[in-house]
Amino acid sequence: MIRASLTLAGLVAALASPALAQDAAPRGDWAFGLGAATDNKSKDVSKSEGNPYVWGLAEWTSADGAFYAGPAFETVRSNGSELEAAVFAGWRPQVMGFDLDLNVEHKWLIDADPGTDDDAFEFTADVMRSIGPVEGRLRVQYTPDSTGSREAWTWTEARVSWDQTPTLAWSASIGEREQEVGVDYMGWNVGATWRLSDRFELDGRWHDSDVDGPMPVGDDETYEGRFVIGLSAYF
């Protein structure tokens, strides 16, 4: 889909400095995204207990396109919270014909239940390569201490996409999540993204996992397979 650290602090400070603002060097651009979907599927499991959700972000990108940072939010159903806020920063270099995307994100659960571990750092590394209309991506994500009762986890995912036309792309992915506290599982999804205009995209996708049997209380909708429709706008 066309989708805090010391690095982020440095970027924010640079943007806020009047002295630097007067320099002749280009300072980059801002872009914004808003969207909604019938379920908040992340790593092929639901973060909204099967309910619809909305999301938004603002992203600053450096003039050379290599560095980016910004805030984001999404609605969730987690530990008494219905809103997750985040700040992120990343670097997109090219190495030996491969596109890399390395980023760190700090997330907070807003108004979570008292005593809840309501924040977490999440680190992501993507390696991508395109051959004509086909793109492959390998993703590794890690957190040393997740929100709520979950602790460290690692998510490893392989994804392939094919641009059938300039406005229609098909994609599929499969991943595995290993958690210190929580269910280890494999998840997958397959679907299509339609570019409705320069600003709007529509995505339809089936998400599922290999988790079967009775779930803990409150998790009945988390691992259930579901077809999700999402609309995104970028400007």
Disulfide bonds with the S-S distance in Angstrom:
none
